[in-house]
Amino acid sequence: MTKVINAFENRKSKPFIISDLSPPKTLESGFLNDVRNLNVDFIFVAYNPGKSVRIESSALAYVIFQETGQEVIFSMVTRDMNKLALQSHLLGARLLGLENVVIAGGDPFGESESSLVKSVNDYKPTELMKDVQLMNSGKDFRGRNLSDPIDICVGATIDLGRDIHREAGLTYQKVMSGAQFFITQPIFYASQISEFLETYREISGTHLVEPVFWGLQILTRGGVTFSSVPMEFRDRVESGEDGVDIALSQWETLKSFGIDALYLVPPIARGGARDYNVAARLIKQLN
């Protein structure tokens, strides 16, 4: 397996693409055909999207790598496990050979959900990132020695749909906590990137040098999105314009800003079904 930051440093001329993948709810292995059709640099295995019970992200990432040879990233959130469980989970993931994790907080449970399941939040995401770096040096959260450092590459998230100044400050905190790369929620206007990077420089006093994989979602009529979609793009897809064509036009704009790294979000239908065939069609044109 390969660390994201090493692969990105040695990237070739084509765009470097991480594709999002929702873990299935079934134990059947048919989803592996979807993975094989995605000609990307890494598969990002999401953690329980929709807050629903699915195959655990690190276990699925391991299966994907073993069965397809595809490089992988798994995700974990601080909402659901305490410090002991999270650090044990990371040790287990490293035993499987996994080298890349993205850490997030996880969407909060709603009022009706809270009667069925409880949040833990023993860590803030930045606190867990700091402790992963301690684990990388051979120490657990109690300061006790691990038999071996885990040597895992830590990623984090950015959401430019929120207040830019707040998000830039939070990104700086994540960098200082040990984040080595970032994936973002879908970007619809490249000007957001310029504003964010300039704000980050003003806050931190330096440029954001960690690799950022900018979100590009393939829209579909009546589909689900991870973030707010501007009305301009909603109108285009609802009027029948092909989501792949819309994504390609966004990619051309991103390229003009010097972007060569993408976090691709395949179409999401109501109920959570993903259309990886459409994603494969876009990837073929991007490459």
C-alpha positions in Angstrom: 0.0 0.0 0.0 1.0 3.6 -0.6 0.6 6.8 1.4 -1.5 9.5 -0.3 1.2 12.2 0.2 3.9 10.0 -1.4 1.7 9.0 -4.4 0.7 12.7 -4.9 4.3 13.8 -4.8 5.1 11.3 -7.6 2.0 12.0 -9.6 2.1 12.0 -13.4 0.6 14.6 -15.8 -3.0 13.4 -15.6 -5.3 14.7 -12.8 -4.8 12.9 -9.4 -8.2 11.6 -8.5 -9.6 10.2 -5.2 -13.1 8.7 -5.7 -15.6 8.5 -2.9 -17.2 5.1 -2.2 -20.2 4.3 0.0 -19.8 1.0 1.9 -22.6 -1.4 1.0 -25.1 -2.7 3.4 -24.7 -6.2 2.0 -22.1 -8.9 2.4 -22.2 -9.7 -1.3 -19.1 -8.8 -3.2 -20.7 -7.4 -6.3 -19.6 -3.8 -5.4 -16.0 -4.8 -6.3 -17.0 -4.6 -9.9 -17.8 -0.9 -9.4 -14.3 -0.4 -7.9 -12.6 -2.1 -10.7 -14.3 0.2 -13.2 -13.0 3.3 -11.4 -9.6 4.2 -12.9 -8.5 6.5 -10.1 -5.5 6.9 -7.9 -7.3 6.1 -4.6 -10.7 4.9 -3.4 -11.9 6.8 -0.3 -14.2 4.5 1.8 -16.7 6.7 3.6 -17.7 6.0 7.2 -21.4 5.1 7.6 -22.8 7.6 5.2 -26.4 8.6 6.0 -25.6 7.5 9.6 -26.8 4.0 8.5 -25.4 0.6 9.3 -22.9 -0.4 6.7 -19.7 -2.4 6.3 -17.0 -0.8 8.5 -14.7 1.5 6.5 -11.3 0.0 7.3 -12.5 -3.6 6.9 -13.9 -2.6 3.5 -10.8 -0.7 2.5 -8.7 -3.8 3.2 -11.0 -6.0 1.2 -10.9 -3.6 -1.8 -7.1 -3.5 -1.8 -6.8 -7.3 -1.4 -9.3 -8.1 -4.1 -8.6 -5.3 -6.7 -5.1 -3.9 -5.8 -6.7 -0.4 -5.7 -5.0 2.0 -3.3 -7.4 3.0 -0.5 -8.2 5.6 2.2 -10.5 4.8 5.1 -12.5 7.2 7.1 -13.3 7.4 10.8 -15.3 9.8 13.0 -15.0 10.8 16.6 -18.7 10.8 17.2 -19.1 7.0 17.8 -16.1 5.7 19.8 -14.1 6.6 22.8 -10.3 7.1 22.9 -9.6 3.5 23.7 -11.8 2.2 20.9 -10.5 4.6 18.3 -6.8 4.0 19.0 -7.4 0.2 19.1 -9.2 0.6 15.8 -6.2 2.4 14.3 -3.9 -0.4 15.5 -6.1 -2.9 13.8 -6.2 -1.0 10.6 -2.5 -0.7 10.5 -2.2 -4.5 11.1 -4.2 -4.9 7.9 -1.6 -2.8 6.1 -3.8 0.3 5.8 -1.7 3.6 5.6 -4.3 6.4 5.0 -7.1 7.7 7.2 -9.3 10.7 7.0 -10.6 11.9 10.4 -13.8 13.9 10.8 -16.3 14.6 13.6 -19.3 13.0 12.0 -22.8 14.5 11.5 -24.7 14.9 14.7 -27.6 12.7 15.4 -31.0 14.3 15.1 -33.6 14.3 17.9 -35.4 11.2 16.7 -32.1 9.3 16.2 -30.8 10.2 19.7 -33.5 8.0 21.2 -31.9 5.0 19.4 -28.2 5.8 19.4 -25.9 8.0 21.5 -22.9 10.2 20.5 -19.6 9.7 22.3 -17.3 12.5 21.1 -14.5 11.6 23.5 -12.2 13.4 21.0 -12.4 16.4 18.9 -11.1 15.6 15.4 -8.0 17.8 16.0 -7.3 16.0 19.2 -7.4 12.6 17.5 -5.1 13.9 14.8 -2.6 14.9 17.5 -2.9 11.5 19.1 -2.4 9.7 15.8 0.9 11.6 15.5 1.7 10.3 19.0 0.9 6.8 17.9 3.1 7.4 14.9 5.9 8.0 17.4 5.0 4.9 19.4 2.8 6.3 22.2 -0.8 5.8 23.1 -3.2 8.3 24.6 -2.0 7.4 28.1 1.6 8.0 27.1 2.4 4.3 27.3 4.7 2.8 24.7 3.2 0.9 21.8 5.2 -2.1 20.6 5.5 -0.5 17.2 4.7 3.0 15.8 1.7 2.8 13.5 3.1 5.1 10.7 -0.2 6.2 9.3 -0.9 9.2 7.0 -3.6 11.5 8.4 -6.1 13.4 6.3 -8.9 15.9 7.2 -11.8 17.6 5.6 -12.6 21.2 4.4 -16.1 22.6 3.8 -16.1 25.8 1.8 -19.9 25.9 2.0 -19.4 27.2 5.5 -18.0 30.6 6.7 -14.6 30.9 4.8 -12.8 32.6 7.7 -13.9 30.1 10.2 -13.0 27.2 7.9 -9.6 28.6 7.1 -8.9 28.9 10.8 -10.1 25.4 11.4 -7.9 24.1 8.6 -4.9 25.8 10.2 -5.7 24.1 13.5 -5.9 20.7 11.6 -2.5 21.3 10.0 -1.0 22.2 13.4 -2.6 19.0 14.8 -0.9 16.8 12.1 -3.2 16.7 9.1 -1.1 15.8 6.0 -3.7 16.1 3.3 -7.3 17.4 2.8 -10.4 16.5 0.9 -13.1 19.1 0.5 -16.9 19.2 0.1 -17.9 19.8 -3.6 -16.7 23.1 -5.1 -18.9 24.9 -7.5 -17.0 28.2 -8.0 -13.2 28.3 -8.3 -13.3 31.8 -6.8 -14.1 30.0 -3.5 -10.7 28.3 -3.6 -8.8 31.6 -4.2 -10.7 33.3 -1.3 -10.1 30.3 1.0 -6.4 30.1 0.3 -5.9 33.8 0.7 -7.8 33.8 4.0 -5.7 30.8 5.1 -2.5 32.7 4.4 -3.7 35.7 6.3 -4.6 33.6 9.4 -1.6 31.3 9.4 1.1 33.6 7.9 2.0 30.9 5.4 0.7 29.1 2.4 -1.3 25.9 2.7 1.3 23.4 1.3 -0.5 20.2 2.3 -2.2 18.5 -0.7 -5.8 19.4 -1.1 -8.2 17.3 -3.2 -10.9 19.6 -4.3 -14.5 18.2 -4.3 -16.2 17.6 -7.6 -19.7 16.1 -7.4 -21.5 14.6 -10.4 -25.0 15.9 -10.1 -28.1 14.0 -11.1 -31.7 15.0 -11.4 -33.5 14.5 -8.0 -30.2 13.3 -6.5 -28.7 13.8 -3.0 -25.8 16.2 -2.4 -23.3 16.5 0.3 -23.5 20.2 0.5 -25.6 23.1 -0.7 -25.7 23.3 -4.5 -26.1 26.8 -6.1 -29.4 27.3 -7.9 -27.5 27.8 -11.2 -26.3 24.2 -11.1 -29.6 22.8 -9.8 -31.4 24.4 -12.8 -28.9 23.0 -15.2 -29.3 19.4 -14.0 -33.0 19.6 -13.5 -33.4 21.0 -17.1 -31.8 17.8 -18.4 -28.2 18.7 -18.8 -25.9 15.8 -18.4 -24.2 15.8 -15.0 -21.0 14.6 -16.6 -21.0 17.6 -18.9 -21.5 19.9 -16.0 -18.7 18.3 -14.1 -16.4 18.6 -17.1 -17.1 22.3 -17.4 -16.3 22.7 -13.7 -13.1 20.8 -14.2 -12.0 23.1 -17.0 -12.5 26.1 -14.7 -10.5 24.4 -11.9 -7.7 23.6 -14.3 -7.4 27.3 -15.2 -6.7 27.9 -11.4 -3.9 25.3 -11.5 -5.9 22.5 -9.8 -4.7 19.0 -10.6 -6.1 17.1 -7.6 -9.8 16.0 -7.3 -12.0 14.3 -4.8 -14.7 12.9 -7.0 -18.2 12.3 -5.6 -20.2 9.9 -7.9 -24.0 10.6 -8.3 -26.1 9.8 -5.3 -29.7 8.9 -5.8 -32.5 9.1 -3.2 -32.0 6.2 -0.8 -28.2 6.4 -1.1 -27.6 4.3 -4.3 -24.5 5.4 -6.2 -24.0 5.5 -10.0 -20.4 4.4 -10.4 -20.8 3.8 -14.1 -21.4 7.6 -14.6 -18.4 8.3 -12.5 -16.3 5.9 -14.7 -17.5 7.8 -17.8 -16.3 11.1 -16.3 -13.0 9.7 -15.2 -12.3 8.3 -18.6 -12.7 11.8 -20.0 -10.7 13.5 -17.3 -7.8 11.1 -18.0 
